[in-house]
Amino acid sequence: MRKKSNKAVRAGRNLALWFAVLVAPLAVVGCGYHVAGHASQLPSDWRDIAVPAFKNDTTTYRIEQRMTEAVIREFITRTKYRVVQDPKSADAVLHGEVLSIETDPVLFEAATGEVTTMLVVVHTKVELIDNKTEKSIYKNDDMVFRDEYQISTDVKSFFQEEDPALDRMSRDLASHLVSNVLENF
């Protein structure tokens, strides 16, 4: 009698597992989820996008160059569009501006009170404009990105970590920006 109940329990579990396998994909499809980058909302006749150097409203050296280079690299690697230098010859122009960079201490060494970790927050503004109609296709007046970096208290092993943190943030901005532009969020 005991063997039959174990078989019945296993059969019930198998049935529940098969049901979950069949129903889960339907639930995901029904919710409207899709793979990022496959639902481009940009005009199909576009071939070229110009990305002029971002404007830098901060005192941080070359941050606009890092952001511009990261956005260009992201467009080249993830889209079919050619990135051109001349805005007049492009189908669209992506303008960017680094509005502010804030750094705040977040962790301190307990014994000495020295700062060991800083938080960097970058605010940017972007707009993609159709050259033919001169209409804004995508606009975000405050894209915010955050990253932390460590500060070594040992002078012998110290190196500046802020630059790698800004590089990571530039890549993060570029990835989010291109995804948002392609999917018109």
Residue, then its C-alpha position, 0 to 999 in steps of 0.5 A: m500500500r505504501k508503494k502506491s502512495n509514493k507513486a501517486v505522490r511522484a505522479g502528482r509532482n510530475l504533473a505539477l512540474w509539467f503544468a508549471v513548464l507549460v504555463a510559465p512561458l504563457a504568463v511571461v508572453g502574456c505580460g508583454y515582456h520582450v528581449a531588449g533591443h528587438a523593438s526599435q521605435l526609430p524610423s526605418d529609413w534612418r542610416d546615419i546618426a551623428v553624435p557630437a561631443f557632449k557638452n560639459d557643464t562640470t569641472t571634471y576634466r574630459i568627462e564629456q569625451r568619455m561619455t561621447e566615446a562610450v555612446i558612439r561605441e555602443f551605437i556601433t556595436r549594438t545597432k545597424y546605424r553608422v555614426v557620422q561626424d557631420p550632423k548635417s549629413a546624418d538622419a538624426v543627431l544625438h545631443g548630450e550634456v553632462l550636467s553635474i558630477e557629485t562625489d560623496p563619502v559613504l564609508f569611513e575607516a573606523a579607527t582613523g575616520e578616513v574616507t575609504t569609499m566614495l559615491v559618484v553621481v553623474h547627471t546627464k541630459v540627452e536628446l535625439i533629433d530627427n534632422k528632416t522634421e527637426k522633431s525630438i525623437y527621444k529626450n531625457d533631461d536627467m539621466v542619473f548614474r551612480d558608482e562607488y570607488q575605493i580610496s586606499t589609505d596605504v600611500k604605497s599602493f594608492f592609485q586613483e580609482e575615480d577614473p575607472a569609476l567614471d569609465r564604468m559610468s560612461r559605459d553604463l550611460a551608453s548602454h542605457l541610453v542606446s537601449n532607451v533610444l531604440e525602444n523609445f522609453 
